[in-house]
Amino acid sequence: MTRKMNRTRETSSVADEIDKNIKRAFDDVANQELPSRFTDLLDQLRAQSSTGSEGSHDK
């Protein structure tokens, strides 16, 4: 019985460590600044959608 409890704790500990590492990796990616080519593209798309939405009200 003690072996099973120890194995369960070890498995839980390993799973917790994996969770922490995955969260750390995603946090690092999420906190990175977007490259300028993406922000430029977003600006272009916003400009197109605002121009397109103004034209749709005329119909």
HUTA-V605350 format. One record per residue. N is the residue number from 1. SS is DSSP state (2 for helix, 1 for strand, 0 for the rest). PHI is phi in radians with two decimals (* if undefined). OMEGA is omega in radians with two decimals (999 if undefined). Layout:
# HUTA-V605350
N/SS/PHI/OMEGA
N/SS/PHI/OMEGA
This chain:
# HUTA-V605350
1/0/*/-3.13
2/2/-1.13/3.12
3/2/-1.06/-3.13
4/2/-1.11/3.13
5/2/-1.15/3.12
6/2/-1.12/3.13
7/2/-1.14/3.11
8/2/-1.11/3.11
9/2/-1.12/3.14
10/2/-1.10/3.12
11/2/-1.10/3.12
12/2/-1.12/3.13
13/2/-1.12/3.11
14/2/-1.12/3.13
15/2/-1.09/3.10
16/2/-1.09/3.14
17/2/-1.15/3.10
18/2/-1.11/3.11
19/2/-1.00/-3.13
20/2/-1.06/-3.11
21/2/-1.18/3.11
22/2/-1.14/3.12
23/2/-1.07/3.13
24/2/-1.09/-3.14
25/2/-1.12/-3.14
26/2/-1.21/3.08
27/2/-1.08/3.11
28/2/-1.06/-3.13
29/2/-1.17/-3.10
30/2/-1.14/-3.10
31/0/-1.59/3.11
32/0/-1.31/3.11
33/0/-1.29/3.10
34/0/-1.20/3.05
35/0/-1.09/-3.08
36/2/-1.05/3.14
37/2/-1.12/3.10
38/2/-1.31/3.12
39/2/-1.17/3.07
40/2/-1.10/3.12
41/2/-1.11/3.10
42/2/-1.06/3.10
43/2/-1.07/3.12
44/2/-1.11/-3.14
45/2/-1.14/3.10
46/2/-1.11/3.14
47/2/-1.12/3.12
48/2/-1.15/-3.10
49/2/-1.22/3.11
50/2/-1.25/3.08
51/2/-1.20/-3.14
52/2/-1.18/-3.11
53/2/-1.27/3.10
54/2/-1.18/-3.13
55/2/-1.21/-3.09
56/2/-1.29/3.12
57/0/-1.34/-3.12
58/0/-1.30/-3.06
59/0/-1.33/999
